[in-house]
Amino acid sequence: MSQDSAPPAAPASSPSAETSRESLRRQLIELHAEVIAQAAQRLEPFRACYPGGAYSASARNLAHYLALRRFDLRPLQDALAEIGISSLGRCEAHVLPTLNQVIGLLGGAVPADTVADIPPGPQAGQALLAEHTRRIFGAGAARRYTRIMVTLPAEGAEDYALIRELLAGGMNCARINCAHDGPEVWERLARNVRRAQAETGIECRILMDLTGTKLRTDPVEQIPAVVHLRTRRDRYGRTLAPAAVLLCADGSGIPADAAGHYRFSIATDLCDALRDGDRLSFRDTRGKPRAINVLARDEAGCWRGECWDNAYLSDETVLQLERTGDGLDYRHIGEPHRFTRHPSEDVEIRLRRDDRLLLSTASAPGRPAASGARGPEPAVIGCSHPHVLTRLAPGQPVWFDDGKIGGVVEAVDAGGALVRITHARPTGARLRADKGINFPGADLGLSGLTAEDRACLDSVCRIADMVGFSFVETLDDMEELIGELTRRGALQLGIIAKIETRRAVMNLPELILGAIGRCPFGVMIARGDLAVELGGERMSEIQEEILWLCEAAHTPAIWATQVLETLTQKGAMNRAEFTDAAMSARAECVMLNKGLYVLQSVHALDDILARLQQHQYKKFSRYRALHW
């Protein structure tokens, strides 16, 4: 991870344009020796993670790369480029062979006492990465190197045609998110993937993502909702269609075809008293007279009705049954009624800059700010893991809802953490239940695996080819998962470390070195949470560095979060997202989220990746002939 302070320069004096080739050779030999020595120190703590203590070629190359990148190589690179020799800028997969080759081009050989067990050269390094990618993701597509992963919607459990179309369209890996649905749905999704694979002959691996220790806001207080019945009008305000209403007896079910209706519960005696042609008159929250015309009772026993004027209804709304007699006038029938179960909604916790918010350790529902006897009281909301709050310290940054609201901890006690809001929209931002909370860089003492994750692992080991480890941060976390897979006899499963926090980025080298000797391994750049943790400005830099580290370890990387998001969700093109998708071609796999137009996104991404493969491999620009 890049540091803000300046790193040490490469050994010896910084070369200038006039530096002799011999001087450059001496500097490179010194650098070579330093890389070998520092790499040996880096590897030693991980000896037990490799069979017989014999480090793999990939582990050695990553250690050499980490040692090399501790130096500021820019002056040396400039000097080498001036005399037309490799600038070391593409050495990720083959560090020592590159150094040896450049030293040789400068007219010398590497001294015998600096020669180590040299990992494979350039072509072999790329071959190792390709082999490890095949081991995790399978053969892939013939026309492109980068695989496409698709997050499957729950509908795919019943809609086999959708799964088959995704596979035929270019999907190479199916992702099942264990945060949603349950084992029965996961099983059906997996069966449809396996069936489509067998029928099409297209290989498709299955990744199942564990939920992990994602921190979220607790529920907030509920208040009766104000329901706005909306008619459909033309541009001149003339009513084209009424608001459709469904009135069901309290405790009864909702018909399967109730979509598009405003649904209310009424007393059973009122429901039984209604007849075709009746109406329920009321005054809405503004005092305006309105009526719901009763049309007909359906097979489920619910009455369907319509309201021809816009209206606002609350739990205080009084309904009066009216019926026509011999004449045309309506007359009251029976006593007035109220809705028996009126819809409810969350109270609004709206936060502005300099507001205070108490992240509470109590289990009570959240509430907005209020005026107390001693002055204004802060808004309050709970946290899904309340015990972590006491581990915070004043000055700790806090982000909510994917970075929409930000703050800083001002004080911590047994009741929770008091946060001062520092980032919010000028008009204020609404904080809701079940929104993500990030404490960038904080050691929260959370276990790598939750109890829910362990329960899910039985299904994962039976269904999947890979397990996604959400919110992994340390090698101890990784040891937990490896231990669970070992106990289940499932260490053949690939492990995908999802890099989602600042601590995970800082510990990424040890995560890789501690895992690649024991199981198939990959890294997901989970850019959503990671951007919140690091800030958008750092995110563009860090995603590059993660790609470099993965290439040095010959470890496949997944480029994830919001790829072609607008196209996937809305079916519309967003030019910036197409550029982002083109950048993703440098990873071994690209993840698409689920959405109504995901098949369209699969086709678009398949085309983008196939085109970019002709021009770029990792950091290496490939000069295909241009036709200008």
C-alpha atoms as one frame of an Amber mdcrd trajectory, in Angstrom:
protein
   0.000   0.000   0.000   1.363   3.419  -0.941   2.610   5.554   1.922   2.351
   9.304   2.187   5.970   9.628   3.351   8.755   9.265   0.790  10.202   5.713
   0.539  13.975   5.133   0.523  15.740   5.503  -2.769  17.302   2.527  -4.495
  20.781   1.598  -3.177  23.722   3.848  -4.100  23.422   7.352  -5.481  20.507
   8.361  -7.680  21.544   8.060 -11.321  21.439  11.028 -13.691  21.412  11.191
 -17.480  25.242  11.031 -17.515  25.544   8.019 -15.234  27.720   5.340 -16.816
  26.428   1.907 -17.629  28.914   0.475 -15.140  27.520   2.639 -12.351  24.004
   1.543 -13.203  25.128  -2.096 -13.192  26.648  -1.707  -9.714  23.460  -0.112
  -8.396  21.363  -2.904  -9.808  23.619  -5.554  -8.274  23.272  -3.855  -4.886
  19.507  -3.675  -5.390  19.457  -7.355  -6.360  21.231  -8.326  -3.144  18.919
  -6.180  -1.014  15.844  -7.721  -2.635  17.057 -11.252  -1.895  17.937 -10.455
   1.717  14.704  -8.636   2.514  12.593 -11.270   0.760  14.135 -14.012   2.899
  13.160 -12.090   6.044   9.644 -11.536   4.712   9.096 -15.235   3.974  10.428
 -16.754   7.186   7.257 -16.299   9.321   5.229 -18.202   6.696   7.402 -21.332
   6.419   4.783 -23.505   8.155   2.222 -22.504   5.520   4.082 -24.436   2.800
   4.458 -28.239   2.593   7.857 -29.227   3.960   8.686 -25.540   4.458   9.475
 -25.228   0.745   8.174 -21.898  -0.531   6.448 -21.934  -3.880   7.799 -19.949
  -6.814   4.827 -17.610  -6.479   5.532 -16.928  -2.790   9.185 -16.184  -3.504
   8.328 -13.864  -6.362   5.812 -11.937  -4.238   8.420 -11.551  -1.478  10.951
 -10.260  -4.031   8.397  -7.816  -5.426   7.520  -6.499  -1.971  11.228  -6.008
  -1.239  11.799  -4.272  -4.572   8.892  -1.887  -4.071  10.227  -0.679  -0.737
  12.629   1.487  -2.734  11.902   4.571  -4.778  12.997   3.299  -8.191  11.977
   6.304 -10.254  15.475   7.845 -10.718  16.879   4.436 -11.645  14.017   3.799
 -14.049  14.556   7.147 -15.764  18.258   6.438 -16.231  17.640   2.974 -17.655
  14.977   4.300 -20.027  17.365   6.993 -21.321  19.804   4.372 -22.584  17.024
   2.233 -24.068  16.996  -0.558 -21.471  13.946  -1.955 -19.656  12.712   0.414
 -16.961  11.595  -2.453 -14.641   8.011  -1.273 -15.073   6.510  -4.670 -15.950
   8.404  -7.007 -13.631   5.507  -7.996 -11.341   5.312 -11.674 -12.327   9.109
 -12.179 -12.635  11.180  -9.896 -10.419  14.607 -11.550 -10.206  14.726 -12.683
 -13.839  14.034  -9.077 -14.871  16.802  -7.720 -12.638  19.217 -10.371 -13.934
  18.345  -9.600 -17.535  18.880  -5.853 -17.105  22.212  -6.431 -15.343  23.251
  -8.648 -18.242  22.275  -6.002 -20.790  24.502  -3.555 -18.944  27.477  -5.801
 -19.605  27.875  -7.962 -16.539  26.728 -11.052 -14.705  25.108 -11.332 -11.305
  27.818 -12.161  -8.715  27.646 -15.736  -7.488  27.022 -14.746  -3.874  23.812
 -12.914  -4.814  22.287 -15.736  -6.860  19.214 -17.221  -5.160  16.692 -19.849
  -6.093  15.367 -17.778  -8.984  11.646 -18.080  -9.782  10.502 -18.588 -13.370
  11.235 -16.050 -16.082   8.683 -13.759 -17.806   6.834 -16.375 -19.825   6.799
 -18.877 -16.969   5.467 -16.235 -14.576   2.524 -15.531 -16.871   1.989 -19.269
 -17.271   1.804 -19.716 -13.484  -0.816 -16.978 -13.213  -2.824 -18.566 -16.033
  -2.574 -21.979 -14.359  -3.768 -20.657 -11.003  -6.609 -18.820 -12.744  -7.743
 -22.020 -14.482  -7.556 -23.870 -11.179  -9.987 -21.401  -9.589 -12.231 -20.286
 -12.473 -12.008 -23.117 -14.950 -11.130 -22.938 -18.636 -12.890 -19.656 -19.376
 -13.961 -18.390 -22.785 -12.031 -19.068 -25.966 -12.153 -15.457 -27.178 -11.013
 -13.705 -23.998  -8.698 -14.241 -21.046 -10.738 -12.390 -18.383 -13.693 -14.281
 -16.925 -17.152 -12.852 -16.205 -18.825 -13.485 -12.852 -22.546 -12.797 -12.430
 -24.425 -12.446  -9.134 -27.481 -14.657  -9.530 -30.931 -13.326  -8.589 -33.242
 -15.517  -6.523 -35.523 -15.771  -9.586 -32.870 -17.967 -11.190 -33.844 -20.742
  -8.784 -37.126 -21.127 -10.699 -36.164 -19.630 -14.060 -33.789 -22.121 -15.659
 -33.961 -20.287 -18.998 -32.369 -17.205 -17.409 -29.405 -19.208 -16.087 -28.900
 -20.891 -19.447 -29.034 -17.533 -21.267 -26.457 -16.053 -18.894 -24.142 -18.991
 -19.479 -24.572 -18.859 -23.246 -24.076 -15.081 -23.170 -20.649 -15.262 -21.556
 -20.965 -16.003 -17.819 -18.002 -18.074 -16.580 -18.704 -17.937 -12.858 -22.014
 -17.774 -10.966 -22.040 -15.933  -7.637 -24.526 -16.801  -4.895 -24.737 -14.278
  -2.064 -25.355 -16.068   1.242 -26.607 -12.807   2.773 -29.896 -13.418   0.947
 -32.426 -16.231   0.573 -31.443 -19.583   2.123 -30.105 -23.120   1.503 -33.133
 -24.247  -0.511 -32.831 -21.350  -2.962 -29.033 -21.763  -3.136 -29.456 -25.470
  -3.949 -31.922 -24.753  -6.771 -29.699 -22.017  -8.206 -26.716 -24.379  -8.193
 -28.735 -27.188  -9.804 -29.774 -24.882 -12.631 -26.155 -23.797 -13.158 -24.952
 -27.421 -13.262 -27.786 -28.371 -15.615 -27.008 -25.489 -17.985 -23.331 -26.393
 -17.877 -24.084 -29.994 -18.806 -26.456 -29.052 -21.630 -24.290 -26.330 -23.183
 -20.864 -27.827 -22.554 -19.751 -24.432 -21.169 -17.820 -24.629 -17.914 -19.130
 -22.433 -15.096 -17.773 -22.360 -11.554 -19.917 -21.399  -8.536 -18.788 -18.899
  -5.899 -20.741 -18.605  -2.663 -20.123 -15.442  -0.646 -20.251 -15.637   3.134
 -21.960 -12.672   4.787 -19.082 -11.828   7.128 -19.030  -9.289   9.935 -20.688
  -6.421   8.092 -21.701  -3.716  10.564 -25.182  -2.277  10.019 -27.574   0.117
  11.684 -30.295  -1.385  13.882 -34.046  -0.865  13.338 -35.548   2.526  14.147
 -38.863   3.518  15.701 -41.979   2.908  13.625 -44.787   5.406  13.134 -48.051
   5.040  11.207 -47.482   5.845   7.579 -49.349   8.463   5.608 -50.459   6.699
   2.436 -50.808   8.843  -0.655 -53.396   7.442  -3.056 -52.284   8.637  -6.481
 -54.453   8.672  -9.554 -52.881   8.634 -13.015 -53.189  11.968 -14.767 -52.209
  13.446 -18.109 -50.026  16.500 -18.579 -53.031  18.777 -18.120 -53.971  17.250
 -14.756 -56.968  15.317 -16.084 -57.509  11.948 -14.384 -56.847   9.016 -16.709
 -57.134   6.153 -14.212 -58.083   5.874 -10.534 -55.932   4.631  -7.663 -56.581
   0.881  -7.268 -57.372  -0.153  -3.673 -57.528  -3.573  -2.024 -59.495  -3.950
   1.243 -58.905  -7.188   3.161 -60.327  -8.458   6.438 -57.869  -8.175   9.300
 -55.665 -11.270   9.436 -56.467 -12.507   5.923 -53.850 -13.117   3.267 -53.060
 -10.904   0.319 -54.032 -12.204  -3.148 -51.147 -13.160  -5.413 -52.295 -10.686
  -8.089 -52.449  -7.651  -5.753 -49.543  -5.825  -7.385 -50.313  -2.208  -8.196
 -52.977  -1.897  -5.479 -52.906   0.156  -2.302 -53.600  -2.467   0.379 -55.434
  -1.872   3.673 -56.755  -4.051   6.492 -60.315  -3.423   7.750 -62.468  -5.028
  10.443 -64.014  -8.380   9.515 -67.565  -7.131  10.178 -66.999  -4.182   7.827
 -65.536  -6.479   5.168 -68.581  -8.788   5.436 -70.987  -5.836   5.312 -69.649
  -4.438   2.033 -71.553  -4.927  -1.245 -70.847  -4.174  -4.863 -71.507  -0.496
  -5.532 -70.926   0.656  -1.942 -68.449   3.351  -1.133 -66.306   4.251   1.873
 -66.316   7.993   2.344 -63.708   9.806   4.424 -61.926  13.098   4.905 -58.228
  12.790   4.192 -55.438  14.309   6.304 -56.049  17.679   4.640 -59.754  17.590
   5.448 -60.767  17.037   1.837 -63.808  14.792   1.195 -62.894  11.630  -0.668
 -64.394   8.185  -1.313 -63.301   4.662  -2.220 -65.783   3.032  -4.608 -66.261
  -0.669  -3.837 -66.225  -2.780  -7.007 -66.241  -6.519  -6.359 -65.074  -9.235
  -3.953 -62.434 -11.636  -5.221 -61.850 -15.320  -4.502 -59.558 -14.498  -1.569
 -62.372 -12.560   0.122 -60.824  -9.131  -0.421 -62.717  -6.200  -1.908 -61.269
  -4.326  -4.842 -62.021  -0.658  -5.120 -60.954   2.592  -6.692 -60.463   6.203
  -5.700 -60.789   8.859  -8.401 -59.112  11.678  -6.474 -55.675  11.927  -4.925
 -55.927  11.447  -1.159 -53.749  11.153   1.940 -54.746   8.505   4.506 -53.363
   7.970   8.031 -54.249   5.749  10.977 -56.579   8.559  12.081 -58.667   8.344
   8.902 -62.331   7.555   9.630 -64.212   5.434   7.066 -67.963   5.635   6.696
 -69.795   2.920   4.768 -72.347   4.433   2.373 -74.925   2.756   0.159 -77.535
   3.970  -2.310 -81.189   3.384  -1.493 -84.143   3.545  -3.836 -82.919   6.901
  -5.096 -79.475   7.911  -6.268 -78.268   9.443  -3.012 -75.845   7.588  -0.741
 -76.780   7.147   2.924 -74.698   6.084   5.917 -74.758   2.426   6.941 -73.590
   1.447  10.439 -70.936   3.091  12.578 -67.689   4.698  11.349 -64.560   2.508
  11.186 -60.815   2.897  11.117 -58.185   0.743   9.437 -57.311  -2.174  11.736
 -53.674  -2.491  10.616 -52.457   0.675   8.985 -49.095   0.605   7.159 -46.162
   1.863   9.234 -42.894   3.525   8.297 -39.580   4.367   9.935 -39.210   7.620
  11.788 -36.954  10.003   9.921 -33.446  10.413  11.280 -32.170  13.284   9.166
 -28.593  14.360   9.804 -26.805  17.550   8.836 -23.255  18.752   9.352 -22.398
  19.308  13.024 -25.382  17.264  14.219 -24.684  14.672  16.937 -25.589  11.003
  16.640 -25.301   8.461  19.439 -24.334   4.993  18.226 -25.950   3.163  21.107
 -25.038  -0.134  22.741 -28.681  -0.497  23.853 -31.163  -2.593  21.902 -33.899
   0.090  21.776 -35.086   1.300  18.342 -33.375   4.363  16.904 -34.970   7.787
  17.158 -34.395  11.284  15.766 -32.923  14.184  17.725 -35.142  15.658  20.408
 -35.270  18.519  22.895 -34.519  17.408  26.435 -34.581  19.086  29.840 -30.878
  19.852  29.515 -30.969  20.979  25.929 -30.960  19.222  22.557 -30.514  15.449
  22.695 -28.689  13.678  19.833 -30.338  11.303  17.427 -29.845   7.673  18.459
 -29.385   4.478  16.479 -28.068   1.029  17.354 -25.357  -1.102  15.743 -25.614
  -4.760  14.698 -22.453  -5.535  16.753 -22.822  -3.136  19.706 -19.813  -4.499
  21.613 -17.433  -3.004  19.032 -18.464   0.536  19.978 -16.529   0.471  23.243
 -13.339  -0.317  21.282 -13.527   2.995  19.459 -11.554   6.069  20.450 -12.202
   9.790  19.977 -11.119  10.887  16.527 -12.161   7.614  14.856 -13.787   8.293
  11.451 -17.239   6.773  10.858 -19.130   6.342   7.583 -22.727   5.297   7.018
 -24.711   4.033   4.033 -21.841   3.557   1.553 -20.302   6.923   2.393 -23.428
   9.072   2.111 -22.994  10.246   5.727 -19.675  10.699   7.522 -18.618  11.691
  11.006 -15.998  11.451  13.705 -16.256   9.917  17.190 -16.164  12.576  19.903
 -16.650  10.467  23.023 -17.090   6.819  24.024 -18.631   5.339  27.174 -20.650
   2.288  28.196 -23.701   3.733  26.452 -22.036   3.921  23.058 -20.114   6.310
  20.822 -21.120   9.929  20.281 -20.493  10.951  16.671 -20.323  14.462  15.228
 -21.523  14.517  11.622 -18.936  16.037   9.267 -20.219  14.935   5.843 -23.835
  15.115   4.635 -25.792  16.748   1.859 -26.540  20.457   2.460 -30.224  19.619
   2.916 -29.386  16.754   5.246 -29.174  13.005   4.659 -31.580  10.393   5.983
 -30.117   7.513   7.986 -32.228   4.370   7.805 -32.189   0.907   9.346 -29.929
  -1.839   7.953 -27.420   0.574   6.402 -23.709  -0.199   6.436 -21.353   1.285
   9.031 -17.615   1.606   8.419 -14.911   2.431  10.961 -11.864   2.805   8.660
  -8.682   1.324  10.105 -10.188   0.368  13.482  -9.391  -2.992  15.089 -12.863
  -3.996  16.221 -11.890  -7.398  17.593 -14.427  -9.187  15.422 -14.018 -12.831
  14.511 -13.299 -13.528  10.867 -16.273 -15.895  10.677 -19.681 -15.299  12.227
 -21.928 -18.068  13.570 -24.086 -17.577  10.457 -21.022 -18.057   8.238 -20.176
 -21.351   9.938 -23.760 -22.536   9.488 -23.611 -21.608   5.786 -20.349 -23.496
   5.225 -22.078 -26.890   5.157 -24.108 -25.743   2.145 -21.087 -24.023   0.591
 -18.943 -27.161   0.798 -21.714 -29.208  -0.785 -22.671 -26.754  -3.552 -19.807
 -24.463  -4.474 -16.409 -24.502  -6.141 -15.238 -21.375  -4.270 -16.045 -19.591
  -1.039 -15.941 -15.796  -0.823 -14.527 -14.643   2.526 -16.222 -11.316   3.285
 -14.481  -8.760   5.512 -11.378 -10.882   6.015  -8.684  -8.661   7.541  -5.885
 -10.754   9.029  -4.103 -14.066   8.633  -5.824 -15.197  11.852  -9.142 -14.706
  10.062  -7.853 -16.790   7.169  -6.721 -19.518   9.564 -10.284 -19.716  10.908
 -11.730 -20.388   7.467  -8.990 -22.823   6.458  -9.580 -24.680   9.737 -13.329
 -24.914   9.078 -12.772 -26.185   5.530 -10.179 -28.713   6.756 -12.635 -30.101
   9.325 -15.169 -30.559   6.538 -12.633 -32.171   4.199 -13.158 -29.333   1.714
  -9.762 -27.674   1.435  -9.961 -28.248  -2.318 -12.421 -25.345  -2.472 -10.993
 -22.106  -3.761 -10.898 -19.246  -1.254 -11.569 -15.721  -2.497 -10.356 -13.089
  -0.035 -12.673 -10.102  -0.390 -10.615  -6.990   0.307 -13.138  -4.536   1.768
 -11.388  -2.650   4.577  -8.289  -0.557   5.153  -6.875  -3.213   7.508  -7.331
  -5.861   4.819  -5.331  -3.733   2.374  -2.523  -3.246   4.890  -2.441  -6.994
   5.615  -2.867  -8.187   2.035   0.713  -9.522   1.624   0.399 -11.747   4.699
  -3.084 -12.896   3.610  -1.664 -14.023   0.275   1.556 -15.531   1.617  -0.350
 -17.403   4.329  -2.868 -18.943   1.922  -1.362 -19.661  -1.499   0.662 -22.615
  -0.227  -2.396 -24.423   1.129  -5.393 -23.924  -1.156  -6.533 -22.456  -4.483
  -6.644 -18.745  -3.778  -7.891 -15.516  -5.327  -8.498 -11.911  -4.317 -11.612
  -9.795  -4.885 -11.196  -6.013  -5.023 -14.531  -5.168  -3.382 -14.519  -1.549
  -4.433 -17.779  -0.547  -2.706 -16.828  -0.840   0.957 -13.176  -0.278   0.099
 -13.906   3.128  -1.418 -15.768   4.119   1.756 -12.845   2.971   3.906 -10.117
   4.613   1.832 -11.879   7.518   0.161 -12.567   7.793  -3.546  -9.257   9.523
  -4.262  -7.199   6.698  -2.744  -9.392   4.004  -4.244  -8.178   4.630  -7.799
  -4.596   4.181  -6.594  -5.126   1.195  -4.308  -7.023  -0.889  -6.850  -3.932
  -0.630  -9.073  -1.620  -1.706  -6.260  -3.788  -4.723  -5.423  -3.629  -5.805
  -9.064   0.175  -5.525  -8.967   0.479  -7.579  -5.771  -1.809 -10.265  -7.132
   0.185 -10.488 -10.354   3.416 -10.763  -8.370   1.899 -13.662  -6.411   0.532
 -15.245  -9.623  -2.880 -14.958  -7.906  -6.096 -14.262  -9.857  -7.866 -10.986
  -9.034 -11.568 -10.143  -9.323 -12.607  -6.590 -10.248 -15.914  -6.076  -8.432
 -18.668  -3.591  -7.549 -20.815  -1.459  -9.871 -19.332  -2.634 -13.160 -21.794
  -1.507 -15.871 -24.226  -0.774 -13.023 -26.449   1.649 -14.945 -26.797  -0.774
 -17.838 -27.521  -3.676 -15.461 -30.126  -1.830 -13.408 -31.744   0.509 -15.949
 -30.805  -0.804 -19.381 -29.125   2.532 -20.184 -25.563   3.251 -21.266 -23.218
   5.191 -18.979 -20.023   6.136 -20.828 -17.865   6.384 -17.702 -18.913   2.869
 -16.689 -17.860   1.509 -20.073 -14.410   3.022 -19.495 -14.300   1.388 -16.064
 -15.257  -1.936 -17.642 -12.389  -1.543 -20.098  -9.971  -1.000 -17.183 -11.259
  -4.215 -15.605  -9.712  -6.249 -18.436  -6.444  -6.267 -16.461  -8.032  -8.514
 -13.828  -8.590 -12.243 -14.235 -12.322 -11.924 -13.521 -14.937  -9.149 -13.512
 -18.071  -9.276 -11.367 -21.494  -8.027 -12.420 -24.271  -7.421  -9.907 -27.774
  -8.752 -10.444 -30.297  -6.543 -12.188 -33.190  -6.531 -14.618 -30.850  -6.071
 -17.600 -27.936  -8.212 -16.438 -28.021 -10.349 -19.600 -27.498  -7.207 -21.668
 -24.524  -6.326 -19.455 -23.020  -9.787 -19.895 -23.107  -9.389 -23.674 -21.598
  -5.888 -23.481 -18.833  -6.924 -21.067 -18.007 -10.000 -23.144 -17.473  -7.739
 -26.172 -15.426  -5.152 -24.226 -13.104  -7.745 -22.690 -12.552  -9.530 -26.008
 -11.635  -6.235 -27.706  -9.315  -5.021 -24.942  -7.461  -8.324 -24.842  -6.033
  -7.483 -28.259  -4.559  -4.229 -26.938  -3.593  -4.818 -23.310  -2.323  -7.519
 -20.973  -1.918  -6.288 -17.420   0.407  -3.233 -17.684   1.718  -4.387 -21.052
   0.355  -2.489 -24.072   0.165  -4.794 -27.095   0.635  -3.049 -30.436  -1.875
  -4.650 -32.738  -1.896  -3.013 -36.169  -4.149   0.048 -36.298  -6.226   0.853
 -39.361  -6.199   4.639 -39.534
